[in-house]
Every structure is written in structure tokens, then in C-alpha cells.
């Protein structure tokens, strides 16, 4: 019984130390690609599909955005 308790205490000490080392170990943060932001390639493809499907279902939106005054009001980058 004495050896069991000693072994259990040693195991718990090792487990505690390994958990502590894991918690404080530096893990580099993933750097996002500036072109795609934080989206994976699959997520980006899904977003493109959703946007394309919406624009196909609502062609009047494209007509509105093609008007210079409205397009600039909705998208300031269109002014350039």
C-alpha cells in the first residue's frame, strides 16, 4: 500500500508539471493571409458561391450598383 501511495504521488507530480509546462509553452499564433483574411480556402469558396448565387437570384441589385451615383454611395472604393 505504501508503494502505491508513493507511486500515485509521483504520477500526480509528473502530471502537474507536464500540464504546467504545456500551459506556459509558447505556441506561435497563425498569421492570417492579408489577401484572404482568416478564411480557409474552403470557407472562401463557400462565400464566393453564396455571393454568386445571391447575385444571380437578384440581378436588379447589379443594375442598381452599376449606376455611378448609387455605386459610389454604397461602395466608397468605387470612386477611385
NORWO-V732027 format. One record per backbone hydrogen bond with DSSP energy under -0.5 kcal/mol. CO is the residue of the C=O (numbers start at 1). NH is the residue of the N-H. E is the energy in kcal/mol with one decimal. If there is no record, write none. Layout:
co=CO nh=NH e=E
co=CO nh=NH e=E
//
This chain:
co=1 nh=5 e=-2.1
co=2 nh=6 e=-2.1
co=3 nh=7 e=-2.8
co=4 nh=8 e=-2.5
co=5 nh=9 e=-2.4
co=6 nh=10 e=-2.4
co=7 nh=11 e=-2.5
co=8 nh=12 e=-2.5
co=9 nh=13 e=-2.2
co=10 nh=14 e=-2.5
co=11 nh=15 e=-2.5
co=12 nh=16 e=-2.3
co=13 nh=17 e=-2.3
co=14 nh=18 e=-2.5
co=15 nh=19 e=-2.3
co=16 nh=20 e=-2.3
co=17 nh=21 e=-2.6
co=18 nh=22 e=-2.1
co=19 nh=23 e=-2.2
co=20 nh=24 e=-1.7
co=21 nh=25 e=-0.8
co=26 nh=28 e=-0.5
co=30 nh=32 e=-0.6
co=33 nh=36 e=-0.6
co=33 nh=37 e=-2.4
co=36 nh=39 e=-1.2
co=37 nh=33 e=-0.9
co=40 nh=44 e=-2.5
co=41 nh=45 e=-2.1
co=42 nh=46 e=-2.2
co=43 nh=47 e=-2.4
co=44 nh=48 e=-2.4
co=45 nh=49 e=-2.1
co=46 nh=50 e=-2.2
co=47 nh=51 e=-2.6
co=48 nh=52 e=-2.6
co=49 nh=53 e=-2.5
co=50 nh=54 e=-2.3
co=51 nh=55 e=-2.5
co=52 nh=56 e=-2.2
co=53 nh=57 e=-1.9
co=54 nh=58 e=-1.4
co=58 nh=61 e=-1.3
co=58 nh=62 e=-0.7
co=59 nh=63 e=-1.6
co=60 nh=64 e=-2.2
co=61 nh=65 e=-2.3
co=62 nh=66 e=-1.3
co=63 nh=67 e=-0.5
co=64 nh=67 e=-1.1
co=67 nh=71 e=-2.9
co=68 nh=72 e=-1.9
co=69 nh=73 e=-1.6
co=70 nh=74 e=-2.4
co=71 nh=75 e=-2.5
co=74 nh=76 e=-0.5
co=75 nh=78 e=-2.3
co=76 nh=79 e=-1.5
co=77 nh=80 e=-1.0
//
